[in-house]
Amino acid sequence: HTSNAIWNQKFEFDEIAGGEYLKIKCFIEEMFADENIGSARVNLEGLIEGSPRDVWIPLEKVNSGELRLQIEAVR
C-alpha cells in the first residue's frame, strides 16, 4: 500500500532468443480481488554478460508510474 513499493526479487530465465522481451504485470493485493496497476515491457536484446543494465520502464495503460529494473545476462 505504497506508491514506492520495493520487491527485491530475482528471476532467472533459460536462453533468451533475439527479439524477445519480458512483460511485467503489477497488481495491488486486495481482500476480494487484486487490482491491476499497470504493466511494462522490457526489451531483452543487447544484454551483455557482466554488464548490468539499470533501466526505468514506464507502466503502460495507466496515467503514470514506472518500474526500475536491474537486468544482467549471466551464464
CHARMM internal coordinates of N, CA and C (Angstrom, degrees):
IC EDIT
DIST 1 N 1 CA 1.4628
DIST 1 CA 1 C 1.5275
ANGL 1 N 1 CA 1 C 110.79
DIST 1 C 2 N 1.3213
ANGL 1 CA 1 C 2 N 115.38
DIHE 1 N 1 CA 1 C 2 N 50.83
DIST 2 N 2 CA 1.4518
ANGL 1 C 2 N 2 CA 120.95
DIHE 1 CA 1 C 2 N 2 CA 177.09
DIST 2 CA 2 C 1.5214
ANGL 2 N 2 CA 2 C 109.24
DIHE 1 C 2 N 2 CA 2 C -142.23
DIST 2 C 3 N 1.3161
ANGL 2 CA 2 C 3 N 116.44
DIHE 2 N 2 CA 2 C 3 N 152.31
DIST 3 N 3 CA 1.4641
ANGL 2 C 3 N 3 CA 118.58
DIHE 2 CA 2 C 3 N 3 CA 178.43
DIST 3 CA 3 C 1.5237
ANGL 3 N 3 CA 3 C 111.68
DIHE 2 C 3 N 3 CA 3 C -84.37
DIST 3 C 4 N 1.3279
ANGL 3 CA 3 C 4 N 117.32
DIHE 3 N 3 CA 3 C 4 N -2.63
DIST 4 N 4 CA 1.4686
ANGL 3 C 4 N 4 CA 121.98
DIHE 3 CA 3 C 4 N 4 CA 178.56
DIST 4 CA 4 C 1.5233
ANGL 4 N 4 CA 4 C 110.62
DIHE 3 C 4 N 4 CA 4 C -122.76
DIST 4 C 5 N 1.3102
ANGL 4 CA 4 C 5 N 116.28
DIHE 4 N 4 CA 4 C 5 N 51.04
DIST 5 N 5 CA 1.4708
ANGL 4 C 5 N 5 CA 121.08
DIHE 4 CA 4 C 5 N 5 CA -178.14
DIST 5 CA 5 C 1.5213
ANGL 5 N 5 CA 5 C 110.87
DIHE 4 C 5 N 5 CA 5 C -64.81
DIST 5 C 6 N 1.3364
ANGL 5 CA 5 C 6 N 115.56
DIHE 5 N 5 CA 5 C 6 N 145.69
DIST 6 N 6 CA 1.4649
ANGL 5 C 6 N 6 CA 121.87
DIHE 5 CA 5 C 6 N 6 CA 176.36
DIST 6 CA 6 C 1.5243
ANGL 6 N 6 CA 6 C 107.10
DIHE 5 C 6 N 6 CA 6 C -125.76
DIST 6 C 7 N 1.3415
ANGL 6 CA 6 C 7 N 116.41
DIHE 6 N 6 CA 6 C 7 N 124.10
DIST 7 N 7 CA 1.4597
ANGL 6 C 7 N 7 CA 120.31
DIHE 6 CA 6 C 7 N 7 CA -178.67
DIST 7 CA 7 C 1.5279
ANGL 7 N 7 CA 7 C 112.72
DIHE 6 C 7 N 7 CA 7 C -99.02
DIST 7 C 8 N 1.3188
ANGL 7 CA 7 C 8 N 118.04
DIHE 7 N 7 CA 7 C 8 N -34.96
DIST 8 N 8 CA 1.4672
ANGL 7 C 8 N 8 CA 121.61
DIHE 7 CA 7 C 8 N 8 CA -178.78
DIST 8 CA 8 C 1.5251
ANGL 8 N 8 CA 8 C 111.91
DIHE 7 C 8 N 8 CA 8 C 48.09
DIST 8 C 9 N 1.3029
ANGL 8 CA 8 C 9 N 117.16
DIHE 8 N 8 CA 8 C 9 N 51.77
DIST 9 N 9 CA 1.4575
ANGL 8 C 9 N 9 CA 123.07
DIHE 8 CA 8 C 9 N 9 CA 179.72
DIST 9 CA 9 C 1.5180
ANGL 9 N 9 CA 9 C 109.79
DIHE 8 C 9 N 9 CA 9 C -108.17
DIST 9 C 10 N 1.3214
ANGL 9 CA 9 C 10 N 116.62
DIHE 9 N 9 CA 9 C 10 N 145.05
DIST 10 N 10 CA 1.4581
ANGL 9 C 10 N 10 CA 121.02
DIHE 9 CA 9 C 10 N 10 CA 174.90
DIST 10 CA 10 C 1.5193
ANGL 10 N 10 CA 10 C 108.09
DIHE 9 C 10 N 10 CA 10 C -115.42
DIST 10 C 11 N 1.3294
ANGL 10 CA 10 C 11 N 115.41
DIHE 10 N 10 CA 10 C 11 N 137.21
DIST 11 N 11 CA 1.4575
ANGL 10 C 11 N 11 CA 122.10
DIHE 10 CA 10 C 11 N 11 CA 178.61
DIST 11 CA 11 C 1.5190
ANGL 11 N 11 CA 11 C 108.33
DIHE 10 C 11 N 11 CA 11 C -129.09
DIST 11 C 12 N 1.3119
ANGL 11 CA 11 C 12 N 116.52
DIHE 11 N 11 CA 11 C 12 N 142.61
DIST 12 N 12 CA 1.4617
ANGL 11 C 12 N 12 CA 121.11
DIHE 11 CA 11 C 12 N 12 CA 178.38
DIST 12 CA 12 C 1.5175
ANGL 12 N 12 CA 12 C 109.13
DIHE 11 C 12 N 12 CA 12 C -122.52
DIST 12 C 13 N 1.3448
ANGL 12 CA 12 C 13 N 115.43
DIHE 12 N 12 CA 12 C 13 N 139.42
DIST 13 N 13 CA 1.4539
ANGL 12 C 13 N 13 CA 121.86
DIHE 12 CA 12 C 13 N 13 CA -179.52
DIST 13 CA 13 C 1.5167
ANGL 13 N 13 CA 13 C 108.77
DIHE 12 C 13 N 13 CA 13 C -127.22
DIST 13 C 14 N 1.3195
ANGL 13 CA 13 C 14 N 115.90
DIHE 13 N 13 CA 13 C 14 N 142.25
DIST 14 N 14 CA 1.4597
ANGL 13 C 14 N 14 CA 120.63
DIHE 13 CA 13 C 14 N 14 CA 175.53
DIST 14 CA 14 C 1.5124
ANGL 14 N 14 CA 14 C 109.37
DIHE 13 C 14 N 14 CA 14 C -82.08
DIST 14 C 15 N 1.2812
ANGL 14 CA 14 C 15 N 116.65
DIHE 14 N 14 CA 14 C 15 N 141.34
DIST 15 N 15 CA 1.4660
ANGL 14 C 15 N 15 CA 126.18
DIHE 14 CA 14 C 15 N 15 CA 174.30
DIST 15 CA 15 C 1.5226
ANGL 15 N 15 CA 15 C 115.42
DIHE 14 C 15 N 15 CA 15 C 25.67
DIST 15 C 16 N 1.2945
ANGL 15 CA 15 C 16 N 114.41
DIHE 15 N 15 CA 15 C 16 N 113.94
DIST 16 N 16 CA 1.4542
ANGL 15 C 16 N 16 CA 121.78
DIHE 15 CA 15 C 16 N 16 CA 177.64
DIST 16 CA 16 C 1.5217
ANGL 16 N 16 CA 16 C 107.81
DIHE 15 C 16 N 16 CA 16 C -107.00
DIST 16 C 17 N 1.3242
ANGL 16 CA 16 C 17 N 116.67
DIHE 16 N 16 CA 16 C 17 N 123.32
DIST 17 N 17 CA 1.4633
ANGL 16 C 17 N 17 CA 121.32
DIHE 16 CA 16 C 17 N 17 CA -179.60
DIST 17 CA 17 C 1.5264
ANGL 17 N 17 CA 17 C 109.96
DIHE 16 C 17 N 17 CA 17 C -87.74
DIST 17 C 18 N 1.3149
ANGL 17 CA 17 C 18 N 116.56
DIHE 17 N 17 CA 17 C 18 N 163.11
DIST 18 N 18 CA 1.4607
ANGL 17 C 18 N 18 CA 121.92
DIHE 17 CA 17 C 18 N 18 CA 178.94
DIST 18 CA 18 C 1.5159
ANGL 18 N 18 CA 18 C 111.75
DIHE 17 C 18 N 18 CA 18 C -59.70
DIST 18 C 19 N 1.3243
ANGL 18 CA 18 C 19 N 116.68
DIHE 18 N 18 CA 18 C 19 N 142.66
DIST 19 N 19 CA 1.4575
ANGL 18 C 19 N 19 CA 122.01
DIHE 18 CA 18 C 19 N 19 CA 177.28
DIST 19 CA 19 C 1.5169
ANGL 19 N 19 CA 19 C 114.04
DIHE 18 C 19 N 19 CA 19 C 84.13
DIST 19 C 20 N 1.3228
ANGL 19 CA 19 C 20 N 117.94
DIHE 19 N 19 CA 19 C 20 N -0.15
DIST 20 N 20 CA 1.4621
ANGL 19 C 20 N 20 CA 119.48
DIHE 19 CA 19 C 20 N 20 CA -179.00
DIST 20 CA 20 C 1.5277
ANGL 20 N 20 CA 20 C 110.19
DIHE 19 C 20 N 20 CA 20 C -85.92
DIST 20 C 21 N 1.3259
ANGL 20 CA 20 C 21 N 115.03
DIHE 20 N 20 CA 20 C 21 N 157.42
DIST 21 N 21 CA 1.4502
ANGL 20 C 21 N 21 CA 121.09
DIHE 20 CA 20 C 21 N 21 CA 176.83
DIST 21 CA 21 C 1.5188
ANGL 21 N 21 CA 21 C 108.77
DIHE 20 C 21 N 21 CA 21 C -140.79
DIST 21 C 22 N 1.2985
ANGL 21 CA 21 C 22 N 115.67
DIHE 21 N 21 CA 21 C 22 N 162.89
DIST 22 N 22 CA 1.4539
ANGL 21 C 22 N 22 CA 123.01
DIHE 21 CA 21 C 22 N 22 CA 177.88
DIST 22 CA 22 C 1.5122
ANGL 22 N 22 CA 22 C 107.61
DIHE 21 C 22 N 22 CA 22 C -104.36
DIST 22 C 23 N 1.3294
ANGL 22 CA 22 C 23 N 117.87
DIHE 22 N 22 CA 22 C 23 N 128.65
DIST 23 N 23 CA 1.4615
ANGL 22 C 23 N 23 CA 121.10
DIHE 22 CA 22 C 23 N 23 CA 176.51
DIST 23 CA 23 C 1.5183
ANGL 23 N 23 CA 23 C 107.87
DIHE 22 C 23 N 23 CA 23 C -108.40
DIST 23 C 24 N 1.3245
ANGL 23 CA 23 C 24 N 115.20
DIHE 23 N 23 CA 23 C 24 N 128.94
DIST 24 N 24 CA 1.4574
ANGL 23 C 24 N 24 CA 121.99
DIHE 23 CA 23 C 24 N 24 CA -177.97
DIST 24 CA 24 C 1.5205
ANGL 24 N 24 CA 24 C 108.38
DIHE 23 C 24 N 24 CA 24 C -116.78
DIST 24 C 25 N 1.3188
ANGL 24 CA 24 C 25 N 116.87
DIHE 24 N 24 CA 24 C 25 N 129.95
DIST 25 N 25 CA 1.4625
ANGL 24 C 25 N 25 CA 121.83
DIHE 24 CA 24 C 25 N 25 CA 176.40
DIST 25 CA 25 C 1.5293
ANGL 25 N 25 CA 25 C 107.70
DIHE 24 C 25 N 25 CA 25 C -112.83
DIST 25 C 26 N 1.3330
ANGL 25 CA 25 C 26 N 116.50
DIHE 25 N 25 CA 25 C 26 N 131.68
DIST 26 N 26 CA 1.4593
ANGL 25 C 26 N 26 CA 122.42
DIHE 25 CA 25 C 26 N 26 CA -176.98
DIST 26 CA 26 C 1.5241
ANGL 26 N 26 CA 26 C 110.09
DIHE 25 C 26 N 26 CA 26 C -110.63
DIST 26 C 27 N 1.3167
ANGL 26 CA 26 C 27 N 115.13
DIHE 26 N 26 CA 26 C 27 N 135.16
DIST 27 N 27 CA 1.4562
ANGL 26 C 27 N 27 CA 121.51
DIHE 26 CA 26 C 27 N 27 CA -178.97
DIST 27 CA 27 C 1.5231
ANGL 27 N 27 CA 27 C 110.21
DIHE 26 C 27 N 27 CA 27 C -133.10
DIST 27 C 28 N 1.3254
ANGL 27 CA 27 C 28 N 116.16
DIHE 27 N 27 CA 27 C 28 N 151.97
DIST 28 N 28 CA 1.4567
ANGL 27 C 28 N 28 CA 122.83
DIHE 27 CA 27 C 28 N 28 CA 168.30
DIST 28 CA 28 C 1.5215
ANGL 28 N 28 CA 28 C 105.81
DIHE 27 C 28 N 28 CA 28 C -101.60
DIST 28 C 29 N 1.3251
ANGL 28 CA 28 C 29 N 117.07
DIHE 28 N 28 CA 28 C 29 N 128.55
DIST 29 N 29 CA 1.4636
ANGL 28 C 29 N 29 CA 120.65
DIHE 28 CA 28 C 29 N 29 CA -179.78
DIST 29 CA 29 C 1.5280
ANGL 29 N 29 CA 29 C 108.77
DIHE 28 C 29 N 29 CA 29 C -77.11
DIST 29 C 30 N 1.3229
ANGL 29 CA 29 C 30 N 115.62
DIHE 29 N 29 CA 29 C 30 N 121.21
DIST 30 N 30 CA 1.4567
ANGL 29 C 30 N 30 CA 122.28
DIHE 29 CA 29 C 30 N 30 CA 178.08
DIST 30 CA 30 C 1.5203
ANGL 30 N 30 CA 30 C 109.06
DIHE 29 C 30 N 30 CA 30 C -117.70
DIST 30 C 31 N 1.3157
ANGL 30 CA 30 C 31 N 116.99
DIHE 30 N 30 CA 30 C 31 N 165.29
DIST 31 N 31 CA 1.4540
ANGL 30 C 31 N 31 CA 120.60
DIHE 30 CA 30 C 31 N 31 CA -175.75
DIST 31 CA 31 C 1.5338
ANGL 31 N 31 CA 31 C 112.29
DIHE 30 C 31 N 31 CA 31 C -64.38
DIST 31 C 32 N 1.3328
ANGL 31 CA 31 C 32 N 118.64
DIHE 31 N 31 CA 31 C 32 N -43.73
DIST 32 N 32 CA 1.4579
ANGL 31 C 32 N 32 CA 120.80
DIHE 31 CA 31 C 32 N 32 CA -174.76
DIST 32 CA 32 C 1.5255
ANGL 32 N 32 CA 32 C 113.62
DIHE 31 C 32 N 32 CA 32 C -100.44
DIST 32 C 33 N 1.3251
ANGL 32 CA 32 C 33 N 117.64
DIHE 32 N 32 CA 32 C 33 N -30.02
DIST 33 N 33 CA 1.4581
ANGL 32 C 33 N 33 CA 120.66
DIHE 32 CA 32 C 33 N 33 CA 179.47
DIST 33 CA 33 C 1.5247
ANGL 33 N 33 CA 33 C 108.74
DIHE 32 C 33 N 33 CA 33 C -160.53
DIST 33 C 34 N 1.3159
ANGL 33 CA 33 C 34 N 115.95
DIHE 33 N 33 CA 33 C 34 N 139.31
DIST 34 N 34 CA 1.4601
ANGL 33 C 34 N 34 CA 119.43
DIHE 33 CA 33 C 34 N 34 CA 178.20
DIST 34 CA 34 C 1.5206
ANGL 34 N 34 CA 34 C 109.91
DIHE 33 C 34 N 34 CA 34 C -72.15
DIST 34 C 35 N 1.3276
ANGL 34 CA 34 C 35 N 116.22
DIHE 34 N 34 CA 34 C 35 N 140.19
DIST 35 N 35 CA 1.4626
ANGL 34 C 35 N 35 CA 121.63
DIHE 34 CA 34 C 35 N 35 CA -178.92
DIST 35 CA 35 C 1.5238
ANGL 35 N 35 CA 35 C 109.70
DIHE 34 C 35 N 35 CA 35 C -99.56
DIST 35 C 36 N 1.3348
ANGL 35 CA 35 C 36 N 116.24
DIHE 35 N 35 CA 35 C 36 N 125.16
DIST 36 N 36 CA 1.4534
ANGL 35 C 36 N 36 CA 121.91
DIHE 35 CA 35 C 36 N 36 CA 178.23
DIST 36 CA 36 C 1.5303
ANGL 36 N 36 CA 36 C 108.84
DIHE 35 C 36 N 36 CA 36 C -73.73
DIST 36 C 37 N 1.3418
ANGL 36 CA 36 C 37 N 117.23
DIHE 36 N 36 CA 36 C 37 N 123.18
DIST 37 N 37 CA 1.4646
ANGL 36 C 37 N 37 CA 119.98
DIHE 36 CA 36 C 37 N 37 CA -179.65
DIST 37 CA 37 C 1.5235
ANGL 37 N 37 CA 37 C 112.23
DIHE 36 C 37 N 37 CA 37 C -110.05
DIST 37 C 38 N 1.3315
ANGL 37 CA 37 C 38 N 116.71
DIHE 37 N 37 CA 37 C 38 N 10.16
DIST 38 N 38 CA 1.4611
ANGL 37 C 38 N 38 CA 119.80
DIHE 37 CA 37 C 38 N 38 CA 175.67
DIST 38 CA 38 C 1.5151
ANGL 38 N 38 CA 38 C 112.51
DIHE 37 C 38 N 38 CA 38 C 133.35
DIST 38 C 39 N 1.3272
ANGL 38 CA 38 C 39 N 114.56
DIHE 38 N 38 CA 38 C 39 N 171.78
DIST 39 N 39 CA 1.4618
ANGL 38 C 39 N 39 CA 120.85
DIHE 38 CA 38 C 39 N 39 CA 177.54
DIST 39 CA 39 C 1.5220
ANGL 39 N 39 CA 39 C 107.96
DIHE 38 C 39 N 39 CA 39 C -143.00
DIST 39 C 40 N 1.3166
ANGL 39 CA 39 C 40 N 115.11
DIHE 39 N 39 CA 39 C 40 N 164.37
DIST 40 N 40 CA 1.4606
ANGL 39 C 40 N 40 CA 120.38
DIHE 39 CA 39 C 40 N 40 CA -179.41
DIST 40 CA 40 C 1.5231
ANGL 40 N 40 CA 40 C 108.83
DIHE 39 C 40 N 40 CA 40 C -146.30
DIST 40 C 41 N 1.3290
ANGL 40 CA 40 C 41 N 115.79
DIHE 40 N 40 CA 40 C 41 N 150.80
DIST 41 N 41 CA 1.4632
ANGL 40 C 41 N 41 CA 122.00
DIHE 40 CA 40 C 41 N 41 CA 175.94
DIST 41 CA 41 C 1.5192
ANGL 41 N 41 CA 41 C 108.52
DIHE 40 C 41 N 41 CA 41 C -116.54
DIST 41 C 42 N 1.3268
ANGL 41 CA 41 C 42 N 115.18
DIHE 41 N 41 CA 41 C 42 N 134.32
DIST 42 N 42 CA 1.4534
ANGL 41 C 42 N 42 CA 120.94
DIHE 41 CA 41 C 42 N 42 CA -179.60
DIST 42 CA 42 C 1.5218
ANGL 42 N 42 CA 42 C 108.45
DIHE 41 C 42 N 42 CA 42 C -119.62
DIST 42 C 43 N 1.3243
ANGL 42 CA 42 C 43 N 116.60
DIHE 42 N 42 CA 42 C 43 N 120.66
DIST 43 N 43 CA 1.4546
ANGL 42 C 43 N 43 CA 121.76
DIHE 42 CA 42 C 43 N 43 CA 177.32
DIST 43 CA 43 C 1.5175
ANGL 43 N 43 CA 43 C 108.46
DIHE 42 C 43 N 43 CA 43 C -72.17
DIST 43 C 44 N 1.3308
ANGL 43 CA 43 C 44 N 117.48
DIHE 43 N 43 CA 43 C 44 N 127.23
DIST 44 N 44 CA 1.4565
ANGL 43 C 44 N 44 CA 121.46
DIHE 43 CA 43 C 44 N 44 CA -177.73
DIST 44 CA 44 C 1.5204
ANGL 44 N 44 CA 44 C 112.94
DIHE 43 C 44 N 44 CA 44 C -98.66
DIST 44 C 45 N 1.3327
ANGL 44 CA 44 C 45 N 117.16
DIHE 44 N 44 CA 44 C 45 N -0.69
DIST 45 N 45 CA 1.4620
ANGL 44 C 45 N 45 CA 120.10
DIHE 44 CA 44 C 45 N 45 CA 178.92
DIST 45 CA 45 C 1.5182
ANGL 45 N 45 CA 45 C 110.47
DIHE 44 C 45 N 45 CA 45 C -67.88
DIST 45 C 46 N 1.3079
ANGL 45 CA 45 C 46 N 116.12
DIHE 45 N 45 CA 45 C 46 N 145.00
DIST 46 N 46 CA 1.4557
ANGL 45 C 46 N 46 CA 121.26
DIHE 45 CA 45 C 46 N 46 CA 174.57
DIST 46 CA 46 C 1.5110
ANGL 46 N 46 CA 46 C 115.18
DIHE 45 C 46 N 46 CA 46 C 84.37
DIST 46 C 47 N 1.3489
ANGL 46 CA 46 C 47 N 117.39
DIHE 46 N 46 CA 46 C 47 N 5.29
DIST 47 N 47 CA 1.4589
ANGL 46 C 47 N 47 CA 118.26
DIHE 46 CA 46 C 47 N 47 CA 175.90
DIST 47 CA 47 C 1.5191
ANGL 47 N 47 CA 47 C 109.22
DIHE 46 C 47 N 47 CA 47 C -67.11
DIST 47 C 48 N 1.3247
ANGL 47 CA 47 C 48 N 116.00
DIHE 47 N 47 CA 47 C 48 N 133.72
DIST 48 N 48 CA 1.4535
ANGL 47 C 48 N 48 CA 121.24
DIHE 47 CA 47 C 48 N 48 CA -178.97
DIST 48 CA 48 C 1.5230
ANGL 48 N 48 CA 48 C 108.70
DIHE 47 C 48 N 48 CA 48 C -117.69
DIST 48 C 49 N 1.3273
ANGL 48 CA 48 C 49 N 115.60
DIHE 48 N 48 CA 48 C 49 N 130.70
DIST 49 N 49 CA 1.4663
ANGL 48 C 49 N 49 CA 120.31
DIHE 48 CA 48 C 49 N 49 CA -179.61
DIST 49 CA 49 C 1.5293
ANGL 49 N 49 CA 49 C 109.97
DIHE 48 C 49 N 49 CA 49 C -56.57
DIST 49 C 50 N 1.3330
ANGL 49 CA 49 C 50 N 115.66
DIHE 49 N 49 CA 49 C 50 N 131.60
DIST 50 N 50 CA 1.4528
ANGL 49 C 50 N 50 CA 121.16
DIHE 49 CA 49 C 50 N 50 CA 178.43
DIST 50 CA 50 C 1.5167
ANGL 50 N 50 CA 50 C 114.71
DIHE 49 C 50 N 50 CA 50 C 83.84
DIST 50 C 51 N 1.3330
ANGL 50 CA 50 C 51 N 117.52
DIHE 50 N 50 CA 50 C 51 N 1.15
DIST 51 N 51 CA 1.4728
ANGL 50 C 51 N 51 CA 121.48
DIHE 50 CA 50 C 51 N 51 CA 178.36
DIST 51 CA 51 C 1.5234
ANGL 51 N 51 CA 51 C 109.43
DIHE 50 C 51 N 51 CA 51 C -122.83
DIST 51 C 52 N 1.3314
ANGL 51 CA 51 C 52 N 117.03
DIHE 51 N 51 CA 51 C 52 N 88.24
DIST 52 N 52 CA 1.4717
ANGL 51 C 52 N 52 CA 119.31
DIHE 51 CA 51 C 52 N 52 CA -179.42
DIST 52 CA 52 C 1.5303
ANGL 52 N 52 CA 52 C 111.21
DIHE 51 C 52 N 52 CA 52 C -62.02
DIST 52 C 53 N 1.3089
ANGL 52 CA 52 C 53 N 115.28
DIHE 52 N 52 CA 52 C 53 N 145.44
DIST 53 N 53 CA 1.4648
ANGL 52 C 53 N 53 CA 122.17
DIHE 52 CA 52 C 53 N 53 CA 177.97
DIST 53 CA 53 C 1.5308
ANGL 53 N 53 CA 53 C 107.43
DIHE 52 C 53 N 53 CA 53 C -111.07
DIST 53 C 54 N 1.3117
ANGL 53 CA 53 C 54 N 117.04
DIHE 53 N 53 CA 53 C 54 N 124.82
DIST 54 N 54 CA 1.4610
ANGL 53 C 54 N 54 CA 123.20
DIHE 53 CA 53 C 54 N 54 CA 178.85
DIST 54 CA 54 C 1.5245
ANGL 54 N 54 CA 54 C 106.66
DIHE 53 C 54 N 54 CA 54 C -109.41
DIST 54 C 55 N 1.3353
ANGL 54 CA 54 C 55 N 117.36
DIHE 54 N 54 CA 54 C 55 N 110.74
DIST 55 N 55 CA 1.4628
ANGL 54 C 55 N 55 CA 120.85
DIHE 54 CA 54 C 55 N 55 CA -173.28
DIST 55 CA 55 C 1.5261
ANGL 55 N 55 CA 55 C 111.68
DIHE 54 C 55 N 55 CA 55 C -131.66
DIST 55 C 56 N 1.3123
ANGL 55 CA 55 C 56 N 114.59
DIHE 55 N 55 CA 55 C 56 N 150.55
DIST 56 N 56 CA 1.4583
ANGL 55 C 56 N 56 CA 122.59
DIHE 55 CA 55 C 56 N 56 CA 170.53
DIST 56 CA 56 C 1.5235
ANGL 56 N 56 CA 56 C 107.01
DIHE 55 C 56 N 56 CA 56 C -105.75
DIST 56 C 57 N 1.3166
ANGL 56 CA 56 C 57 N 117.35
DIHE 56 N 56 CA 56 C 57 N 124.63
DIST 57 N 57 CA 1.4621
ANGL 56 C 57 N 57 CA 123.01
DIHE 56 CA 56 C 57 N 57 CA -176.90
DIST 57 CA 57 C 1.5309
ANGL 57 N 57 CA 57 C 108.54
DIHE 56 C 57 N 57 CA 57 C -115.32
DIST 57 C 58 N 1.3449
ANGL 57 CA 57 C 58 N 118.55
DIHE 57 N 57 CA 57 C 58 N 122.44
DIST 58 N 58 CA 1.4663
ANGL 57 C 58 N 58 CA 119.66
DIHE 57 CA 57 C 58 N 58 CA 178.09
DIST 58 CA 58 C 1.5293
ANGL 58 N 58 CA 58 C 110.97
DIHE 57 C 58 N 58 CA 58 C -69.49
DIST 58 C 59 N 1.3228
ANGL 58 CA 58 C 59 N 115.67
DIHE 58 N 58 CA 58 C 59 N 142.78
DIST 59 N 59 CA 1.4624
ANGL 58 C 59 N 59 CA 120.42
DIHE 58 CA 58 C 59 N 59 CA 174.76
DIST 59 CA 59 C 1.5213
ANGL 59 N 59 CA 59 C 108.89
DIHE 58 C 59 N 59 CA 59 C -73.79
DIST 59 C 60 N 1.3346
ANGL 59 CA 59 C 60 N 115.92
DIHE 59 N 59 CA 59 C 60 N 141.50
DIST 60 N 60 CA 1.4617
ANGL 59 C 60 N 60 CA 121.84
DIHE 59 CA 59 C 60 N 60 CA -179.47
DIST 60 CA 60 C 1.5217
ANGL 60 N 60 CA 60 C 110.41
DIHE 59 C 60 N 60 CA 60 C -92.28
DIST 60 C 61 N 1.3059
ANGL 60 CA 60 C 61 N 115.80
DIHE 60 N 60 CA 60 C 61 N 150.83
DIST 61 N 61 CA 1.4714
ANGL 60 C 61 N 61 CA 123.85
DIHE 60 CA 60 C 61 N 61 CA 172.97
DIST 61 CA 61 C 1.5283
ANGL 61 N 61 CA 61 C 113.53
DIHE 60 C 61 N 61 CA 61 C 62.36
DIST 61 C 62 N 1.3441
ANGL 61 CA 61 C 62 N 116.35
DIHE 61 N 61 CA 61 C 62 N 30.10
DIST 62 N 62 CA 1.4596
ANGL 61 C 62 N 62 CA 121.93
DIHE 61 CA 61 C 62 N 62 CA 174.00
DIST 62 CA 62 C 1.5259
ANGL 62 N 62 CA 62 C 107.78
DIHE 61 C 62 N 62 CA 62 C -138.97
DIST 62 C 63 N 1.3330
ANGL 62 CA 62 C 63 N 116.64
DIHE 62 N 62 CA 62 C 63 N 163.85
DIST 63 N 63 CA 1.4687
ANGL 62 C 63 N 63 CA 120.48
DIHE 62 CA 62 C 63 N 63 CA -178.64
DIST 63 CA 63 C 1.5213
ANGL 63 N 63 CA 63 C 112.31
DIHE 62 C 63 N 63 CA 63 C -66.81
DIST 63 C 64 N 1.3176
ANGL 63 CA 63 C 64 N 116.94
DIHE 63 N 63 CA 63 C 64 N -40.15
DIST 64 N 64 CA 1.4586
ANGL 63 C 64 N 64 CA 120.12
DIHE 63 CA 63 C 64 N 64 CA 179.79
DIST 64 CA 64 C 1.5183
ANGL 64 N 64 CA 64 C 109.43
DIHE 63 C 64 N 64 CA 64 C -158.60
DIST 64 C 65 N 1.3024
ANGL 64 CA 64 C 65 N 115.13
DIHE 64 N 64 CA 64 C 65 N 165.06
DIST 65 N 65 CA 1.4583
ANGL 64 C 65 N 65 CA 121.32
DIHE 64 CA 64 C 65 N 65 CA 177.70
DIST 65 CA 65 C 1.5199
ANGL 65 N 65 CA 65 C 110.49
DIHE 64 C 65 N 65 CA 65 C 132.71
DIST 65 C 66 N 1.3115
ANGL 65 CA 65 C 66 N 115.93
DIHE 65 N 65 CA 65 C 66 N 148.99
DIST 66 N 66 CA 1.4501
ANGL 65 C 66 N 66 CA 120.88
DIHE 65 CA 65 C 66 N 66 CA 178.26
DIST 66 CA 66 C 1.5258
ANGL 66 N 66 CA 66 C 109.42
DIHE 65 C 66 N 66 CA 66 C -153.22
DIST 66 C 67 N 1.3136
ANGL 66 CA 66 C 67 N 114.63
DIHE 66 N 66 CA 66 C 67 N 159.11
DIST 67 N 67 CA 1.4662
ANGL 66 C 67 N 67 CA 122.47
DIHE 66 CA 66 C 67 N 67 CA 177.77
DIST 67 CA 67 C 1.5097
ANGL 67 N 67 CA 67 C 108.87
DIHE 66 C 67 N 67 CA 67 C -114.97
DIST 67 C 68 N 1.3075
ANGL 67 CA 67 C 68 N 116.37
DIHE 67 N 67 CA 67 C 68 N 140.99
DIST 68 N 68 CA 1.4589
ANGL 67 C 68 N 68 CA 120.26
DIHE 67 CA 67 C 68 N 68 CA 172.69
DIST 68 CA 68 C 1.5279
ANGL 68 N 68 CA 68 C 107.15
DIHE 67 C 68 N 68 CA 68 C -103.40
DIST 68 C 69 N 1.3216
ANGL 68 CA 68 C 69 N 115.09
DIHE 68 N 68 CA 68 C 69 N 126.33
DIST 69 N 69 CA 1.4580
ANGL 68 C 69 N 69 CA 120.88
DIHE 68 CA 68 C 69 N 69 CA -179.79
DIST 69 CA 69 C 1.5182
ANGL 69 N 69 CA 69 C 110.07
DIHE 68 C 69 N 69 CA 69 C -124.95
DIST 69 C 70 N 1.3114
ANGL 69 CA 69 C 70 N 115.08
DIHE 69 N 69 CA 69 C 70 N 143.35
DIST 70 N 70 CA 1.4568
ANGL 69 C 70 N 70 CA 121.34
DIHE 69 CA 69 C 70 N 70 CA 171.09
DIST 70 CA 70 C 1.5222
ANGL 70 N 70 CA 70 C 105.58
DIHE 69 C 70 N 70 CA 70 C -115.81
DIST 70 C 71 N 1.3357
ANGL 70 CA 70 C 71 N 115.91
DIHE 70 N 70 CA 70 C 71 N 113.62
DIST 71 N 71 CA 1.4619
ANGL 70 C 71 N 71 CA 122.80
DIHE 70 CA 70 C 71 N 71 CA -173.18
DIST 71 CA 71 C 1.5181
ANGL 71 N 71 CA 71 C 109.13
DIHE 70 C 71 N 71 CA 71 C -116.09
DIST 71 C 72 N 1.3418
ANGL 71 CA 71 C 72 N 115.44
DIHE 71 N 71 CA 71 C 72 N 135.93
DIST 72 N 72 CA 1.4543
ANGL 71 C 72 N 72 CA 119.53
DIHE 71 CA 71 C 72 N 72 CA 179.49
DIST 72 CA 72 C 1.5236
ANGL 72 N 72 CA 72 C 109.82
DIHE 71 C 72 N 72 CA 72 C -143.17
DIST 72 C 73 N 1.3106
ANGL 72 CA 72 C 73 N 116.22
DIHE 72 N 72 CA 72 C 73 N 136.13
DIST 73 N 73 CA 1.4576
ANGL 72 C 73 N 73 CA 121.17
DIHE 72 CA 72 C 73 N 73 CA 174.41
DIST 73 CA 73 C 1.5238
ANGL 73 N 73 CA 73 C 108.64
DIHE 72 C 73 N 73 CA 73 C -87.06
DIST 73 C 74 N 1.3249
ANGL 73 CA 73 C 74 N 116.62
DIHE 73 N 73 CA 73 C 74 N 131.28
DIST 74 N 74 CA 1.4705
ANGL 73 C 74 N 74 CA 121.89
DIHE 73 CA 73 C 74 N 74 CA 177.06
DIST 74 CA 74 C 1.5204
ANGL 74 N 74 CA 74 C 108.24
DIHE 73 C 74 N 74 CA 74 C -135.70
DIST 74 C 75 N 1.3012
ANGL 74 CA 74 C 75 N 115.60
DIHE 74 N 74 CA 74 C 75 N 158.54
DIST 75 N 75 CA 1.4654
ANGL 74 C 75 N 75 CA 120.08
DIHE 74 CA 74 C 75 N 75 CA 176.71
DIST 75 CA 75 C 1.5042
ANGL 75 N 75 CA 75 C 110.82
DIHE 74 C 75 N 75 CA 75 C -104.07
END
COOR INIT
IC SEED 1 N 1 CA 1 C
IC BUILD
